[in-house]
Amino acid sequence: MEPKHSAVAIIPTGDLDESQSFYERLGFTLRSRYDSHRYRILGDPGGASIHLTHAEPDWVVPERNAHGIYFYSEDVEKLASEFGQKADFKPWGLREFAVSDPNGNLVRVGWP
């Protein structure tokens, strides 16, 4: 894979399988798995990437997690439906919805 200028979210999780399943619902698939490092790399067909890293118990407290990611996806309506949500038009010019992952990370999905 040829590197390109980009930024990637590294998401701490207490349960790699549970987090992977959540992000698969957003269209990501497993690209690389490093069991000895408890680390996984997920990607989607459009080139977006999310890295999952294991966190020790009690390090991630979903009820107090203030972290989040923004995922730009043309499939915003379809993905909103997958999570029982509706994408709404926002004043900043995007149709968007939000959902929390199993670790309490806010995941906003939007598209112009």
N, C-alpha and C positions, 0 to 999 in steps of 0.2 A: 504494500500500500504506500503510495506517495503521500508524504505529509503535506498539509495545506495550512494556511493561516487560519486558526480557529481557536475557540475556547471550549473546554469540556467541563461539565459539572461532575465532581466526585462526591457521591452520595454515601454517607456513612449509614450502615444498617446493622441491626442485630441479627437479621435473618436474611441471608443472601437469596435463598430460594423464594421467599415471600416477596421481596423487593423485585426480583427478576420477573416474577409473575405479574406484578402490578405494572411494570414498565412494558411488558409484552402486550398488555391491553392497550397501550398507547402506540403500538406498532413496532416496538423495538425487538430485536432478536439478539441472542447471544453470539458474540463475535469471537471472544477469547475468554478462557477460564483458567485461573491460576489458583488452584486449590491450596497449594502450600503457602500462598500469600493471602488467601481468603479475599480474592479480588476478581471482579468480572467486568468485562467491557461489552456493552450493548450498543447496537447501532440500528438505524432505520434506513429504508431504501433511499431517502433523500440526502443522507450523509450526516444526519445528527448522531451524536454519540453521548452516552452516559456511562460513567464508570461507577461501579458499586464496590465499596470497601467495607470489610467487617469492622464493627465497633464493639468494644467490650460491653457486657451487660451494664445497664444504668448510665452509659455514656450518652446515648440518645434517648431522650425522654419525649415521646411524641406529643404529649399535652403541652410541653413548653418549648418545642422546637420552633425557632423563628426563621429558619432557613427556607429557601425556595429556589425554584428554577423557572425560567420562561421557555416554553417550547413553541416555536413557530411551525405550524403545520397547516397545509392546504386542506387537510381532512378535519378541520376543527369541528364541523357539525357532526360528522360521523363519530368522532372520538367523544364528543359531549354526550351523544346518545349512548355510547358504550358504558358511560358512567352514570346514566340516568339524569344527565344535566341538559341544559339548553344553553347554547352559545348566545350571548347578548352583545349588541353593538355598544362599544365603549366610546367615550368622548375623544379618546386618542386615536380613533379611526380603525380600530380592530374589532372583529367579532371574537369573543373570548369566553372561556369558562375556567373555573378553578376547581381543583380537587386536591386532597391531601394524600400523600403516599403512606404506606404502613408505618413510617417513622415520623410522620407529622410534617414532612417537607411539603410546603405549598407548591403545587405544580399548576402553573397557569399555561393554558394553551390558547393561542390566538393566531389570527391571520387577517390581513387587510380585506 
